[in-house]
C-alpha cells in the first residue's frame, strides 16, 4: 500500500572533530568540510513492488554522498550490506569524527513532507568555526554551514563568535550574517549587513589599497549556470549582484555610496568561470568622490568596457586593470564639483563619455543645467561639453555670465538666448541664436545688446591649467579673452548708459542707443569699428556738466573745407561785435548739439570708429537735436545724404574688451549732399555743412547752387555762396551775398 511505499527519513548526528570529504581524490571535484558537529537528514525509499523482493535490511536510498560539489547519481541504487569492505568510488562522501554517532528515524510530524528533502548541517565548535572548502577553491566559515535538496541549496550563517566569511579568489572576501544559495538556479542572497573586500590584484595590494563594499540590509547574488556540469558544480561566474541599504564602496582612489547598488557582469567567452563587470547601477542618495572631484545624484548608471591600448589613467581599481568607464548616466539632483577647475555642475540629468571626453547636461523648464565657476556661469536646457575639441554647445534656452573684473563682483557680462549657443575655443568663435540679450555692468556703466542672432570671434585661450599658467609660474592666470569681432543680426538694439544717481528723475549722465537690422563690431589688427548695415537710428543723450575734450581723429570722408566767410555780408548781422568767448551752452540762444538728446536716422549705413568715436552715416540721413532743459531753443534738424560726426567716448560699445563707460557728446558734425538745416521756422539749404562744438558755429556752403536761408518767423531770406551761423549769439554772416529780404523795423 501507499504507507509501505513512503520513504523513511533518518537523522544522523556526527559529533566532535568532524571532517567530511566529498568528490574522491580529484582536486578539481573534491570538497572539504570541517566542524564540531555534522547533522544529516536523509530518506530511504522502499524498493518498488514490481522489483524482486529485497534482502532483509536493504532498500532504495538517496545516499548522503550527494553533498557539496559531488555529482548526483543517474538512478537509485541499493546500498550494499558490507559497503565498508568495497573499494572507494569518486562519488563517495567520507565522514570522519571522534565522538558519538547518533542515528534515529524521523516519525510522524518530525518527518519532512517532501520525499526529496535532504539536509546536511555542519555546526561550529566553541573555538573553531564550521568550514567548507568547495571544489572551486572557495572557502566558507561560520557558525553553521549546510546543504538542502541533494546539495542544491547552500545555507550558511554566522554568529558573534564565528561570523560568516566567504573567501574567493575571484570575488575576494565576503562577510555577512546569513547566506542562502541555490546551486542549480544560481540565485542566492545574504541577509543582514555585510561587506566584501575585493581580491588582491597583485602582490603590492594591501587592505588599504583593495576596494571594498559594505551594505546594511541585504545582498542578492545571481550566477551564470553551466547546465552541462555535474550537480554541485554548475555555478560558473558571477552574473549580477545587488547591494541594498546604505551601500558604501571604497578604495584609496574613490568612494561610492547609495541606498541601492547593482553590478552586472559579462561572461568571458574564453573562460566561462570568469566574468568582468559591465554595468554599475546606483540608486537613492548616490554620492561619489575621487581626488579632485565629488558627485551626487539620485540615480547613477556606469557602463564599463575593456580598456583600449594606452595609458591607464582611468583604471577602475579593485575591479580590473583592463577596464575603463565607457558611459556614465546620472539623473535627479545631479551635482558635480571639480576642484582643479573650481567648477560646480548641477543638472537634472548627466551623460558622460569619458573615452571621448564629452559630457552632456540636461535641465528642465523649472531648473536649467548649470556649469558655474568663480569667473562665470553657463546655464541651459541642454549643454554639451567636448573637452578634447574645446567646444561647448547649448541646445535650447540658456544664459551665460562672465566676471569682467575680479576686484568688482558687480562687473559682469551676461548673455541670454532661447534657441541655441555654440562656443569653439580652438576656432575662437561663439554664436547665440534666438532672442539674444547681452548685458554688461562695470561700476555705474551699463550696456545692453539685443538681436535675433549674435556671433563673436575672440582670442582663443588655453583651457588646460598648465598651458594657461605658462612655464614661469604655476599660479599665473590666463589673460582675458579679447573680443575680435561681433556680428548681430535681426532687429538689433544696443544701449550704453553712464548712470548719475545725483541727477533728477533718474536721468543718466550720458546714454547711447543704437538700432538697425545688422550690427558688426571689429576690434582686431588696429581696426576698431562698429557698423550698422541697413536703415537704423541712433540716439545720443548727454546730460553731463563738463563734457570731455573732443577726440582729434577725423573721418577720411569729411567734406571739403568751406570758403572764407566775410562777416559783412549778413543782412541780419549784429551791430555789435561778438565777444571773444561764446557764452555757456545753457545760455546760448541756439544749440546744434551738446547737452540734451540727439537722434540720428538713416537709410543706408552707419560706421562708428570705436577708438576715437568718429561716425559716418550714409543715405537719407537725419540728425535731430533737442537741447537740455531749454524748450525755448527749439529742435534743430539736419537732413543730408552723408554725415560725419566726431564724438567723445560713448562707452559700452567696447564694454566687452575695455573697462569703463565714458561720457558721450557730439563735438563735430559735417554733412554733404542735399543739406537742409531747420530750426524754429528757419530753414537753410546747401551742399555742405560743418558744426564745431568748440565755438558753436555752423558753416554752410555750396559749389554750384547758392546757400539759401528762409526765416519764416522773422520774415527774412537770403542767398549766398557761404553762410556762417554763430549759435552762441544767433548771428548769421554771409560770403558773397547774392540776394536777400530783411524786415524794416518801425518805431
C-alpha positions in Angstrom: 0.0 0.0 0.0 1.0 3.7 0.0 2.3 3.6 3.5 4.6 0.8 2.6 6.0 2.7 -0.3 6.5 6.0 1.7 10.2 7.0 2.3 11.6 6.6 5.7 13.5 9.7 6.9 16.5 9.4 9.3 18.7 11.9 11.1 22.3 11.1 11.7 24.5 13.2 14.0 28.3 13.0 14.0 30.0 14.7 16.9 33.4 16.2 17.6 36.2 16.7 15.1 34.0 16.1 12.1 35.8 16.0 8.7 33.8 15.3 5.5 35.5 14.7 2.2 33.4 14.5 -1.0 34.4 14.1 -4.6 37.1 11.5 -4.2 40.8 12.2 -4.8 40.3 14.6 -7.7 41.3 18.1 -6.5 39.0 19.6 -9.2 36.0 17.8 -7.7 36.9 17.5 -4.1 35.1 19.4 -1.3 36.2 19.5 2.3 34.0 20.2 5.3 35.2 20.6 8.9 33.3 21.3 12.1 32.4 20.2 15.6 29.1 18.5 14.7 27.5 17.3 11.5 23.8 16.5 11.2 22.4 14.8 8.1 18.7 14.2 7.3 18.1 11.7 4.5 15.4 9.3 3.3 15.5 5.6 2.3 12.9 4.8 -0.4 11.4 1.2 -0.3 12.0 -1.0 -3.4 9.1 -0.9 -5.8 6.8 -3.9 -5.6 7.4 -4.6 -9.3 11.0 -5.4 -8.4 12.3 -8.6 -6.9 11.9 -8.9 -3.1 15.0 -7.2 -1.5 17.1 -8.9 1.0 16.4 -8.0 4.7 17.6 -4.6 5.7 18.1 -3.4 2.2 16.2 -0.6 0.4 16.3 2.0 -2.2 18.1 5.0 -0.9 19.2 8.5 -1.8 22.7 8.4 -0.4 24.4 11.1 1.7 27.3 11.3 -0.8 25.3 14.0 -2.7 27.0 16.6 -0.5 28.6 19.7 -1.8 30.2 19.7 -5.2 29.7 16.0 -5.7 27.8 14.6 -8.7 24.2 13.3 -8.4 23.5 9.7 -9.3 21.8 9.0 -12.5 19.4 6.4 -10.9 18.6 5.0 -7.4 20.8 2.0 -6.4 20.6 -0.3 -3.4 23.1 0.3 -0.6 25.4 -2.8 -0.3 25.3 -4.6 3.0 29.1 -4.6 3.5 29.9 -1.2 2.0 33.0 -0.6 4.1 34.6 -3.6 2.5 34.2 -2.3 -1.0 36.7 -0.1 -2.9 36.1 3.7 -2.7 34.3 5.4 -5.5 34.6 9.0 -6.9 31.1 9.9 -5.7 31.6 8.7 -2.1 31.3 11.0 0.8 33.7 10.1 3.6 32.9 11.3 7.1 35.5 11.2 9.9 34.6 12.0 13.5 35.9 11.4 17.0 32.7 11.5 19.1 29.5 9.5 19.1 27.2 8.9 16.1 23.5 9.0 16.7 21.1 7.7 14.0 17.4 7.7 14.5 14.3 7.6 12.3 12.1 10.6 12.0 8.5 9.7 12.6 5.2 11.5 12.5 5.4 15.3 12.3 9.2 15.1 12.5 9.4 13.6 9.0 9.6 16.1 6.1 6.7 16.0 3.7 8.9 16.3 0.6 10.5 13.0 -0.3 13.3 14.8 -2.0 14.2 16.7 1.2 17.7 16.1 2.2 19.7 18.3 4.6 23.3 18.5 5.8 24.2 20.9 8.6 27.7 21.5 9.9 28.0 23.3 13.2 30.9 25.2 14.7 32.5 24.4 18.0 33.3 26.8 20.8 36.8 27.5 19.4 36.7 26.6 15.7 34.2 27.7 13.1 32.4 25.4 10.7 34.5 25.4 7.5 33.7 24.4 3.9 36.2 24.4 1.0 34.4 23.9 -2.3 35.8 22.2 -5.4 36.3 25.6 -6.9 38.6 26.6 -4.1 36.1 28.9 -2.3 36.2 28.8 1.4 33.2 29.3 3.7 33.5 29.7 7.5 30.8 30.5 10.1 28.7 29.2 12.9 26.9 26.8 10.7 27.1 25.6 7.1 24.7 23.3 5.4 23.0 21.9 2.3 19.4 21.1 1.3 17.8 19.2 -1.6 20.6 17.0 -2.8 23.1 19.7 -2.3 21.3 22.3 -4.4 20.8 24.8 -1.6 23.8 26.1 0.3 23.0 27.6 3.7 25.5 29.4 5.9 25.1 31.6 9.0 27.4 33.5 11.3 27.4 34.3 15.0 29.1 36.8 17.3 32.0 34.3 17.9 32.0 32.8 14.4 31.0 35.4 11.8 30.1 34.2 8.3 33.1 34.6 6.0 33.3 33.5 2.3 36.7 33.8 0.6 37.0 33.5 -3.2 40.0 34.1 -5.5 37.7 36.0 -7.9 35.5 38.0 -5.5 37.7 38.4 -2.5 36.3 38.1 1.0 32.6 38.4 1.9 31.4 38.7 5.5 27.7 38.8 6.5 25.0 37.4 8.7 23.3 34.6 6.7 23.8 33.2 3.2 21.4 31.1 1.1 22.4 30.0 -2.4 20.7 27.6 -4.9 23.5 25.9 -6.8 21.1 24.7 -9.5 19.5 28.1 -10.4 22.5 30.2 -9.4 20.3 32.5 -7.3 21.3 33.5 -3.7 21.3 36.2 -1.1 23.0 37.4 2.1 20.6 38.5 4.7 21.6 41.4 7.0 24.6 43.7 6.9 27.8 42.6 5.3 31.0 43.6 3.5 33.1 42.4 0.5 36.8 43.1 0.2 38.0 42.6 -3.4 40.6 40.1 -4.2 44.2 41.4 -4.4 45.2 42.3 -7.9 48.9 42.0 -7.3 51.5 41.4 -4.6 51.6 45.1 -3.7 47.9 45.2 -2.8 47.2 45.7 0.9 43.9 46.1 2.7 44.3 49.9 2.3 44.6 49.7 -1.4 42.0 47.0 -2.1 38.5 48.1 -2.9 35.6 47.1 -0.6 31.8 47.4 -0.5 29.5 47.3 2.6 25.8 47.2 2.9 23.2 47.3 5.7 20.2 45.3 4.6 20.8 42.6 2.0 22.9 41.3 -0.8 21.3 39.5 -3.8 23.5 37.2 -6.0 22.9 35.6 -9.4 25.5 33.4 -11.1 25.9 32.0 -14.6 24.9 28.3 -14.5 26.6 25.6 -16.6 23.8 23.1 -17.2 26.2 20.5 -18.6 28.3 20.3 -15.4 27.7 17.8 -12.6 25.4 18.6 -9.8 27.0 20.9 -7.2 29.5 22.2 -9.8 27.1 24.1 -12.1 27.8 27.5 -10.7 30.0 29.5 -13.0 30.9 33.1 -12.9 29.0 35.9 -11.1 26.3 37.3 -13.3 24.6 40.0 -11.2 24.9 41.4 -7.7 22.6 43.8 -5.8 23.5 45.6 -2.6 20.7 47.1 -0.5 20.7 49.6 2.3 23.4 52.2 3.0 25.8 50.8 0.4 29.4 52.2 0.5 32.2 51.1 -1.8 35.6 52.5 -1.0 39.1 52.5 -2.4 42.1 54.7 -1.9 41.3 56.3 -5.3 37.5 56.6 -5.0 34.3 56.3 -2.9 30.8 55.5 -3.9 27.7 55.4 -1.7 24.0 54.9 -2.3 20.8 53.3 -0.9 20.9 50.6 -3.7 23.8 49.5 -5.9 23.8 46.8 -8.6 26.6 45.4 -10.7 26.0 43.4 -13.9 28.8 41.1 -15.2 29.6 39.8 -18.7 30.9 36.2 -19.1 34.3 35.7 -20.6 33.8 33.5 -23.7 37.4 32.1 -23.3 36.9 31.3 -19.6 33.3 30.5 -18.6 34.2 30.8 -14.9 35.4 34.3 -15.3 33.3 37.4 -15.7 34.0 41.1 -15.7 31.7 44.0 -14.6 30.0 45.8 -17.4 27.3 47.9 -15.8 27.0 49.6 -12.4 23.7 51.0 -11.2 23.3 53.1 -8.0 20.0 54.5 -6.7 19.0 56.7 -3.8 21.2 59.4 -2.3 24.1 58.5 -4.6 27.4 60.1 -3.8 30.9 59.5 -5.3 34.3 61.1 -4.8 37.8 60.7 -6.1 40.8 63.0 -5.7 39.7 66.4 -7.0 36.1 65.6 -7.7 32.8 64.9 -5.9 29.5 63.7 -7.3 25.9 63.4 -6.1 22.6 62.3 -7.7 19.6 60.1 -7.1 20.5 57.7 -10.0 23.8 56.6 -11.5 24.4 54.2 -14.3 28.0 53.5 -15.3 28.9 51.3 -18.3 32.3 49.6 -18.3 34.3 48.3 -21.2 37.7 46.8 -22.0 40.4 49.4 -21.9 41.8 50.5 -25.2 45.6 50.4 -25.6 47.2 53.4 -23.9 47.8 54.9 -20.5 45.7 53.6 -17.7 44.7 56.9 -16.2 41.0 55.9 -15.7 41.7 52.4 -14.4 38.8 51.1 -12.2 40.9 50.0 -9.2 39.6 46.9 -7.4 37.6 45.6 -10.4 40.1 45.1 -13.2 43.0 47.0 -14.6 41.7 46.1 -18.0 38.5 48.2 -17.6 37.6 51.8 -18.2 34.3 53.7 -17.8 32.7 53.9 -21.2 29.5 55.8 -20.3 28.0 57.5 -17.2 24.3 58.5 -16.9 23.2 60.3 -13.7 19.7 61.6 -13.0 17.8 63.7 -10.5 19.5 66.4 -8.4 22.9 65.8 -10.2 25.8 67.8 -8.7 29.4 67.6 -9.6 32.3 69.6 -8.1 35.7 69.7 -9.9 38.3 71.2 -7.5 41.1 71.7 -10.1 38.8 74.0 -12.2 36.9 75.2 -9.2 33.8 74.3 -11.1 30.4 73.1 -10.0 27.8 71.4 -12.2 24.1 71.0 -11.4 21.6 69.3 -13.7 18.6 67.1 -13.8 20.5 64.6 -16.0 24.1 64.0 -17.0 25.6 61.8 -19.7 29.4 61.4 -19.9 31.5 59.5 -22.3 35.0 59.5 -20.7 36.9 58.0 -23.7 35.5 60.7 -26.0 35.9 63.4 -23.3 32.3 64.6 -23.7 29.7 65.5 -21.1 26.0 66.4 -21.7 24.0 68.2 -19.1 20.2 68.3 -19.2 18.0 70.7 -17.3 14.2 71.3 -17.1 11.8 74.2 -17.6 12.0 74.9 -13.9 15.7 74.4 -13.4 18.3 74.7 -16.2 21.6 72.7 -16.1 24.3 75.0 -14.7 28.1 75.0 -15.0 29.5 77.5 -12.6 33.0 78.8 -11.8 34.1 81.9 -9.9 34.7 83.9 -13.1 31.5 82.8 -14.8 28.4 80.7 -15.2 26.8 78.8 -18.1 23.2 77.6 -17.9 21.0 75.8 -20.4 18.3 73.3 -21.1 20.9 71.0 -22.7 24.6 71.6 -22.5 27.2 69.6 -24.3 30.9 69.9 -23.3 33.5 68.5 -25.6 36.8 68.8 -23.7 39.0 67.3 -26.4 37.7 69.6 -29.2 37.3 72.5 -26.7 33.7 73.0 -27.7 30.5 73.9 -25.8 27.0 73.6 -27.3 23.8 74.6 -25.6 20.6 73.4 -27.3 17.5 75.4 -26.3 17.3 78.4 -24.0 20.2 79.3 -21.8 22.3 82.1 -20.2 25.9 82.9 -19.7 27.6 85.3 -17.2 31.3 86.3 -17.0 33.1 88.3 -14.4 34.8 91.3 -16.1 36.8 92.5 -13.0 37.9 90.2 -10.2 38.1 93.3 -7.9 34.5 94.2 -8.6 31.9 91.4 -8.2 29.3 93.5 -9.8 31.3 93.9 -13.1 29.6 91.2 -15.1 28.9 90.4 -18.8 25.7 88.3 -19.2 24.1 86.8 -22.3 20.7 85.0 -22.6 19.1 83.3 -25.6 16.2 81.0 -26.3 17.3 78.7 -29.1 21.0 77.7 -29.3 24.5 78.6 -28.3 27.9 77.3 -29.6 31.4 78.0 -28.3 34.6 76.8 -30.1 37.7 77.8 -28.2 40.1 76.5 -30.7 38.5 78.4 -33.6 37.9 81.4 -31.3 34.2 81.6 -32.2 30.9 81.8 -30.3 27.3 82.2 -31.6 24.0 82.8 -29.9 20.6 82.2 -31.5 17.0 83.3 -30.7 16.0 86.5 -28.8 19.6 87.2 -27.7 20.2 89.7 -25.0 23.7 90.6 -23.8 24.3 92.9 -20.8 27.5 94.2 -19.2 27.9 96.2 -16.0 31.0 97.9 -14.8 30.6 100.3 -11.9 27.8 102.7 -12.8 28.2 102.0 -16.5 25.8 99.5 -18.2 25.4 98.3 -21.8 22.8 96.0 -23.5 22.6 94.4 -26.9 19.5 92.6 -28.2 19.4 90.7 -31.5 17.9 87.6 -33.2 21.5 86.2 -33.6 24.9 87.1 -32.2 28.2 85.8 -33.4 31.6 86.5 -31.7 35.2 86.0 -32.7 37.7 86.1 -29.8 41.3 85.3 -29.0 41.5 81.6 -28.0 42.8 80.9 -24.5 44.3 77.6 -23.3 41.8 75.6 -21.3 44.4 73.4 -19.8 45.5 74.8 -16.4 49.2 74.1 -17.1 49.1 75.7 -20.6 47.3 78.7 -19.2 49.8 79.2 -16.4 52.8 79.1 -18.6 56.3 77.9 -17.9 57.3 80.6 -15.4 54.6 80.2 -12.7 52.0 77.6 -11.9 49.8 80.3 -10.4 49.8 82.6 -13.4 46.3 83.3 -14.7 45.4 83.4 -18.4 44.7 86.8 -20.0 41.0 87.7 -20.5 39.6 86.7 -23.9 39.6 89.7 -26.1 36.7 90.1 -28.5 38.0 90.4 -32.0 34.6 90.9 -33.8 30.9 90.8 -33.2 28.1 90.3 -35.7 24.5 90.8 -34.6 21.5 90.4 -36.9 17.8 90.8 -36.8 16.2 93.8 -35.1 19.5 94.7 -33.3 19.3 97.2 -30.5 22.3 98.4 -28.5 22.4 100.8 -25.5 25.2 102.1 -23.3 24.4 104.2 -20.2 26.6 106.0 -17.7 24.4 106.5 -14.6 24.3 109.5 -12.4 22.4 108.9 -9.2 22.6 112.7 -8.4 20.6 113.7 -11.4 16.8 114.2 -11.0 14.2 111.8 -12.4 16.8 109.1 -12.9 18.4 110.8 -15.9 21.7 109.3 -16.9 24.9 111.3 -17.2 25.1 110.0 -20.8 23.4 107.3 -22.9 23.8 105.9 -26.4 21.0 103.9 -28.2 21.7 102.2 -31.5 19.2 100.2 -33.6 19.4 98.5 -37.0 19.0 95.2 -38.9 22.6 94.2 -38.6 25.4 95.5 -36.3 29.1 94.5 -36.6 32.0 95.3 -34.3 35.6 94.8 -35.2 38.5 95.1 -32.7 41.4 93.4 -34.4 44.7 94.4 -36.0 44.3 98.1 -35.3 40.7 98.3 -36.6 38.1 99.3 -34.0 34.8 99.9 -35.8 31.1 99.5 -35.3 28.9 99.2 -38.4 25.2 99.2 -38.8 24.2 97.9 -42.2 20.8 99.0 -43.4 18.3 101.5 -42.2 18.6 102.4 -38.5 18.7 105.0 -35.8 21.0 106.2 -33.0 20.1 108.3 -30.0 22.9 110.1 -28.1 22.0 111.7 -24.8 24.4 113.9 -23.0 23.5 115.5 -19.6 26.9 115.9 -18.2 28.1 119.3 -16.9 31.7 119.2 -18.0 31.9 117.1 -21.2 35.2 115.6 -22.2 37.6 117.2 -24.8 37.0 116.3 -28.4 38.9 113.5 -29.9 41.4 114.6 -32.6 40.8 111.9 -35.2 38.8 112.9 -38.3 37.0 110.9 -40.9 38.5 110.4 -44.3 35.1 111.1 -45.8 34.8 114.6 -44.3 33.7 117.2 -46.9 36.0 119.8 -48.4 36.9 122.9 -46.4 34.4 125.8 -46.7 35.4 129.1 -48.3 36.4 132.0 -46.1 33.3 133.7 -44.8 33.1 137.5 -44.9 31.3 138.9 -41.8 29.9 142.0 -43.6 27.6 140.1 -45.9 24.8 139.0 -43.5 21.7 141.1 -43.8 20.7 140.5 -40.1 24.2 140.8 -38.7 24.5 142.2 -35.2 25.6 145.7 -35.0 27.9 145.0 -32.1 30.9 142.7 -32.5 30.7 139.3 -30.9 32.6 138.7 -27.7 35.9 136.7 -27.9 34.4 133.7 -26.0 31.0 132.3 -26.6 28.5 132.2 -23.7 27.9 128.9 -21.8 25.9 126.3 -23.8 22.9 126.6 -21.4 22.8 130.4 -22.0 23.2 130.2 -25.8 20.1 131.1 -27.9 20.6 128.1 -30.3 22.3 124.7 -29.7 23.0 122.5 -32.6 24.3 119.7 -30.4 25.8 119.2 -27.0 23.8 118.8 -23.8 20.4 117.2 -24.4 19.3 114.5 -26.8 20.5 114.0 -30.4 18.7 111.5 -32.7 20.3 110.1 -35.9 18.2 108.4 -38.6 19.4 106.9 -41.9 18.5 104.6 -44.7 22.0 103.3 -45.8 24.5 102.5 -43.1 26.5 103.8 -40.1 30.2 103.4 -39.3 31.5 104.3 -35.9 35.2 104.3 -35.0 35.2 102.7 -31.6 38.7 104.2 -30.7 38.1 107.9 -31.4 34.3 107.6 -31.8 34.2 109.1 -35.2 31.0 108.3 -37.1 29.9 108.3 -40.7 26.3 107.9 -41.8 25.1 107.4 -45.3 21.8 107.8 -47.3 18.7 109.6 -46.1 20.4 110.9 -43.0 18.5 113.0 -40.4 20.0 114.5 -37.3 17.6 115.9 -34.7 18.9 117.7 -31.6 16.7 118.6 -28.6 18.6 120.9 -26.1 18.5 120.0 -22.4 16.1 122.0 -20.1 15.5 124.7 -22.6 12.3 124.3 -24.6 12.6 127.9 -26.0 15.6 127.0 -28.1 13.5 124.5 -30.1 14.7 121.5 -32.0 17.4 121.6 -34.6 17.1 119.2 -37.5 19.7 118.4 -40.2 18.9 116.4 -43.4 21.6 115.2 -45.8 22.9 112.2 -47.7 26.3 111.8 -46.0 27.1 112.8 -42.4 30.4 112.7 -40.4 30.4 113.2 -36.6 33.1 113.3 -34.1 32.1 112.1 -30.6 33.7 111.9 -27.2 34.0 108.3 -26.0 30.5 106.9 -25.8 31.1 103.8 -23.6 29.6 100.4 -23.9 30.5 99.8 -27.5 33.8 98.3 -26.3 32.5 97.1 -22.9 33.5 93.5 -23.7 37.1 94.4 -24.2 37.8 97.6 -22.3 37.0 99.0 -18.9 34.5 101.7 -18.0 31.8 103.5 -19.9 32.9 107.1 -20.7 30.6 110.0 -21.4 29.0 110.7 -24.8 28.7 114.0 -26.7 28.9 115.4 -30.2 32.0 117.6 -30.9 32.0 117.9 -34.7 29.4 117.4 -37.4 30.0 117.6 -41.2 27.2 117.0 -43.8 27.3 116.7 -47.6 24.7 116.4 -50.4 21.2 117.9 -50.2 21.9 119.5 -46.9 18.9 121.1 -45.1 19.1 122.7 -41.7 15.9 123.6 -39.8 15.3 125.4 -36.5 12.2 127.3 -35.3 10.8 128.4 -38.6 14.3 128.9 -40.2 15.5 126.7 -43.0 18.9 126.7 -44.7 19.7 124.7 -47.8 23.3 124.0 -49.1 25.7 121.3 -50.4 27.9 121.2 -47.3 27.6 121.9 -43.6 30.1 121.9 -40.7 29.4 122.3 -37.0 32.2 122.7 -34.4 31.3 122.5 -30.7 34.3 124.4 -29.5 32.9 127.8 -30.9 29.3 126.5 -31.6 29.4 127.7 -35.1 27.6 126.2 -38.1 29.2 126.9 -41.6 27.3 126.1 -44.8 28.5 126.4 -48.4 27.8 125.1 -51.9 29.8 124.7 -55.2 27.0 125.4 -57.7 23.7 126.5 -56.2 23.9 129.2 -53.6 23.2 128.7 -49.9 19.6 129.7 -49.2 18.2 130.9 -45.9 14.5 131.3 -45.3 13.3 132.7 -41.9 9.5 132.4 -41.9 9.2 133.5 -38.3 11.4 136.6 -38.9 10.1 137.3 -42.4 13.6 137.4 -44.0 15.5 135.4 -46.6 18.8 135.5 -48.4 21.1 133.5 -50.8 24.9 133.5 -50.6 27.9 131.4 -51.6 28.5 130.5 -48.0 26.8 131.2 -44.6 28.1 131.2 -41.1 25.7 130.8 -38.2 27.0 131.8 -34.7 24.7 129.7 -32.5 26.1 131.3 -29.3 24.7 134.7 -30.4 22.1 133.5 -33.0 24.0 135.6 -35.6 24.4 134.9 -39.4 27.3 136.0 -41.6 27.4 135.6 -45.4 30.0 135.4 -48.1 29.2 136.9 -51.5 25.6 137.7 -50.7 23.5 137.3 -53.8 20.1 138.4 -52.7 18.1 138.9 -49.5 15.0 140.3 -47.8 15.2 141.9 -44.4 12.3 143.3 -42.4 12.3 147.0 -41.6 11.7 147.9 -38.0 9.4 150.9 -37.4 9.1 153.0 -34.3 
